[in-house]
């Protein structure tokens, strides 16, 4: 004798509600964990990167003078191919590298002055969108000294491929000199 179940409404409700309840028990603690992982507690320094068409500008607000309140800021443009010297990388070398110390917790604030950009540093596993009027943040902890390269990863206009990022990581003693 075949089973004559044609509509198992009760069964369908059970196998829909049970996984939903299990997912709720997993999801609620995960929200707090995701928030705490992204929170940066007491960074030792802050770097602000502002995307422009078609260069990056950087600001170290930790070094602001007390009387004037001005911080250390500079622009970083790509070095044209005809100005490169031996050992420089084409389309990746800039005139002013960002110098950061190793073994230091660094907060990076990213924004844009004009259009959407994306501050991407693959060696650090960092890719943060730079949106006009919005301040995004990430944290970086560089373990080894060296020069690291990245680029804008958002199609931001005709010269999008010509706004590289170069970070020189050095020891804390060399950084303070």
C-alpha positions as CSV (number, residue, x, y, z in Angstrom):
1,X,0.0,0.0,0.0
2,X,1.4,3.3,-1.0
3,X,1.5,6.2,1.4
4,X,-1.3,8.7,0.7
5,X,0.4,11.9,2.0
6,X,-0.2,14.6,-0.5
7,X,0.1,17.8,1.6
8,X,2.5,17.7,4.5
9,X,1.9,21.2,5.8
10,X,2.9,20.4,9.4
11,X,6.1,18.6,8.1
12,X,7.0,21.6,5.9
13,X,6.6,24.1,8.7
14,X,8.8,21.9,11.0
15,X,11.7,21.6,8.4
16,X,11.5,25.4,7.7
17,X,11.3,26.7,11.3
18,X,13.8,24.3,12.8
19,X,16.8,25.4,10.6
20,X,15.7,29.1,11.1
21,X,15.9,28.7,14.9
22,X,19.3,27.0,14.6
23,X,20.6,29.9,12.4
24,X,19.3,32.5,14.9
25,X,21.3,30.8,17.7
26,X,24.4,30.9,15.6
27,X,23.9,34.4,14.1
28,X,23.2,36.4,17.3
29,X,26.6,35.8,19.0
30,X,28.3,36.2,15.6
31,X,27.1,39.8,15.3
32,X,28.9,40.9,18.5
33,X,32.0,39.0,17.4
34,X,32.1,40.7,14.0
35,X,31.7,44.1,15.5
36,X,34.5,43.5,18.1
37,X,36.9,42.1,15.4
38,X,36.5,45.3,13.4
39,X,36.9,47.7,16.4
40,X,40.4,49.2,16.8
41,X,41.3,49.6,20.4
42,X,43.9,52.3,21.2
43,X,46.0,52.4,18.0
44,X,49.5,53.9,18.4
45,X,49.2,56.1,15.3
46,X,46.6,57.2,12.7
47,X,47.1,57.7,9.0
48,X,44.5,59.4,6.9
49,X,44.5,58.6,3.1
50,X,42.4,60.9,0.9
51,X,41.8,59.9,-2.8
52,X,41.9,62.6,-5.4
53,X,41.7,62.4,-9.2
54,X,44.4,60.9,-9.7
55,X,46.7,60.9,-6.7
56,X,46.6,60.1,-3.0
57,X,47.2,62.6,-0.2
58,X,48.2,61.5,3.3
59,X,47.8,63.1,6.7
60,X,49.4,62.3,10.1
61,X,47.2,64.1,12.6
62,X,49.1,62.6,15.5
63,X,51.9,65.1,14.9
64,X,49.8,68.2,15.0
65,X,51.4,71.2,16.7
66,X,49.7,72.5,19.8
67,X,49.7,76.1,18.8
68,X,48.8,75.9,15.1
69,X,46.9,72.7,15.1
70,X,48.3,71.8,11.7
71,X,49.1,68.2,11.0
72,X,51.8,66.6,8.8
73,X,50.3,66.1,5.3
74,X,51.6,65.6,1.8
75,X,50.5,64.4,-1.7
76,X,51.8,61.3,-3.4
77,X,51.9,61.3,-7.2
78,X,53.1,58.5,-9.5
79,X,56.6,59.0,-11.0
80,X,56.3,59.2,-14.8
81,X,58.0,56.5,-16.8
82,X,60.7,58.8,-18.2
83,X,61.7,59.9,-14.7
84,X,62.2,56.4,-13.3
85,X,65.7,55.4,-12.1
86,X,67.2,51.9,-12.0
87,X,65.3,49.5,-9.7
88,X,62.0,51.6,-9.6
89,X,58.8,49.8,-10.6
90,X,56.9,51.2,-13.6
91,X,53.4,52.4,-12.7
92,X,54.0,51.7,-9.0
93,X,56.6,54.1,-7.8
94,X,55.6,57.4,-6.2
95,X,57.4,60.7,-5.4
96,X,56.4,60.6,-1.7
97,X,56.1,57.2,-0.1
98,X,54.2,56.7,3.1
99,X,56.7,55.8,5.9
100,X,55.3,53.6,8.7
101,X,56.9,51.8,11.6
102,X,56.8,48.0,11.9
103,X,55.4,46.2,15.0
104,X,52.9,49.1,15.5
105,X,49.1,49.2,15.6
106,X,48.1,51.7,12.9
107,X,44.6,53.0,12.2
108,X,44.1,54.0,8.6
109,X,41.2,56.4,7.8
110,X,40.2,56.4,4.1
111,X,38.1,59.0,2.3
112,X,37.8,60.7,-1.0
113,X,37.7,64.3,-2.1
114,X,35.9,63.8,-5.5
115,X,34.8,60.4,-6.8
116,X,34.9,56.8,-5.5
117,X,38.3,55.3,-5.0
118,X,39.6,52.2,-3.3
119,X,42.8,52.1,-1.2
120,X,44.1,48.6,-1.8
121,X,47.3,47.1,-0.3
122,X,47.3,43.4,-1.2
123,X,50.4,42.6,0.9
124,X,48.5,43.7,4.0
125,X,45.2,42.1,3.0
126,X,43.6,45.5,3.0
127,X,41.1,47.0,0.5
128,X,38.9,49.8,1.7
129,X,36.6,52.0,-0.4
130,X,37.2,55.7,-0.4
131,X,33.8,57.4,-0.7
132,X,33.3,61.2,-0.8
133,X,31.7,62.4,2.5
134,X,32.4,59.1,4.3
135,X,35.2,58.1,6.5
136,X,36.1,54.4,6.4
137,X,38.7,52.9,8.7
138,X,40.8,49.8,9.0
139,X,43.8,48.7,11.0
140,X,47.2,47.6,9.9
141,X,50.0,45.8,11.8
142,X,53.1,45.6,9.6
143,X,55.4,42.7,10.7
144,X,58.4,43.1,8.3
145,X,60.4,46.0,7.0
146,X,60.3,46.7,3.3
147,X,58.5,48.6,0.5
148,X,54.9,47.5,-0.2
149,X,52.9,48.5,-3.3
150,X,49.2,48.9,-4.0
151,X,46.9,50.7,-6.3
152,X,43.5,52.3,-6.5
153,X,41.1,49.4,-7.1
154,X,38.0,51.4,-8.2
155,X,37.6,52.7,-11.7
156,X,37.7,56.3,-10.9
157,X,38.2,57.9,-14.2
158,X,40.5,58.1,-17.2
159,X,43.8,58.0,-15.1
160,X,42.6,55.4,-12.7
161,X,45.6,53.1,-13.4
162,X,48.0,55.9,-12.5
163,X,47.4,56.3,-8.8
164,X,49.6,53.8,-7.0
165,X,50.2,53.5,-3.3
166,X,53.7,52.9,-1.9
167,X,54.4,52.2,1.8
168,X,57.9,52.0,3.2
169,X,57.9,50.0,6.5
170,X,61.0,50.6,8.7
171,X,62.0,50.0,12.3
172,X,60.7,52.2,15.0
173,X,64.2,53.6,15.7
174,X,64.6,54.5,12.0
175,X,61.0,56.0,11.9
176,X,61.6,58.3,14.8
177,X,64.8,59.8,13.3
